[in-house]
Amino acid sequence: MDDNFDKELKGMAKKSNVKEPWDIKELVENACKNNKKINKFSKPKKFIIAASMLILCTASFGIFVSANVQEIPIINKVLEYFTKSNKIDKGYEGNTVKENYSAIEDKYTVGIEDVYFDGGKLVFFYKIKSTEVLDKSNVYYLNTTLKVNANIDATGALEEKEFIDDYTYYGMISYGINSNSSETWPEILDGTITINSIDIYDKDNIIKTIQINEEPFKINLDSKNIKSKDLLINKIISYKGLKSEVTKLTKSPTGITMEVLNSNPWNQNSEVYFRTYLWDSKKGVLDFKDKTNDTSDDGIIIREQYENPSEDGELSIISFVSKSGPVGNGEDRNVTYKLDEGIQLDLGDLGKLEVESIVNKNDKTIITMRTTGYISVNHLSIINGDQKYLASQTTNKEVYGDLDMKADYIFPKLDKETGIYIRLDHPKLLELLANQTIRINLSNLR
């Protein structure tokens, strides 16, 4: 997405104390869908920090962090915990390779329990236990070196993290090929993973490093062991000479990938481009996970990875055509609106928004809203005082039709007295290509 939040991410990155040799501009741009992987946030995260990794060349990782805490019984296994708390797709279970890596340094014990590889991403689940109480405002990231049988440029993210108790921390790190690279993972990933250190990031993004002095552990992961299924689409989306072809969908245990062939993805003269989303009749917009690009004689091949659709819903591919730039006579296209219970906003091309309730509960604020149109696929940015927030979780979804949904949006506890505002992006041009919506028969992917 092209919005002011992206600029804020870049600004935060520039202020970071991290010294690793990596291209922060590229990392942040990869953090947003449509050249910026903003939908990378299956549950939008608040800040970026970085660690470095070697894959026969240097690669870099941004950490996107969620502060969700769900009250469920304590489970010893990280993968099982994240699955039962509905933080990750249940497809990981039964498709990982078990690991028994353990290292002890200072007051910390690090364990790697499960590794997943499907030819499109590498994921591992880890646990950190401490002999002293952990600071729950910190992020505990594993700085990792991966040496494998391929020369690839990869990016990674802390997809999930959770403090299980005062002494235990669970994490899930996912590595994917850089979206600006045409390289691919090997079918069989063979090599070693070295845990260099625990990098502890405080709330000010200052790092404390705990070195780990252990031998690397070996990996040999065959992506053919992960079953997937393709569905050919071959439908063209067009607008005044601008064309994209949705060629196929590929479903794996942990997500669905949409492949798009762009012969002219960006009209250089008019700065017009497509924004395409997967809409589920039960889940609403599917969370965007990752993106890779490839080239062919016919144009650029884009592979966008999303969470899996619902088991009993219907799937649609919905497209907008958009144009960046200021609204009217240079007006800032990022506009804020005050939210109060019962308020109804009709925002024209953006759609409509109705606030049903704003409730403070324990350490959270739950805003129940019904949204339609483009607002329903956009990550909603809330301003409270001088702080900006994205929803850490969206629950209790009720989908009424295409781009029409009511849900509970969960934020850190907000101060109602200072006012709660929503910030929305007003593109210079935004048009729903309703007559070009593509309906998918999911039974063909099951």
SULNOR-V308633 format. One record per helix or strand. SS is the DSSP state (H for helix, E for strand). FROM is the first residue (numbers start at 1). LEN is the number of residues. Records with the same first field share a line. If there is no record, write none. Layout:
SS = FROM-LEN + FROM-LEN
This chain:
H = 4-11 + 24-6 + 38-3 + 78-7 + 90-3 + 223-3 + 348-3 + 373-5 + 416-3 + 434-3 + 442-4
E = 32-1 + 37-1 + 50-5 + 58-5 + 97-9 + 108-10 + 122-9 + 139-10 + 154-12 + 168-10 + 188-14 + 207-5 + 217-6 + 228-12 + 242-11 + 255-8 + 266-2 + 272-9 + 284-2 + 288-9 + 299-8 + 315-9 + 327-1 + 331-1 + 334-6 + 344-3 + 352-10 + 364-9 + 381-4 + 387-4 + 393-9 + 404-9 + 420-6 + 429-4 + 438-3
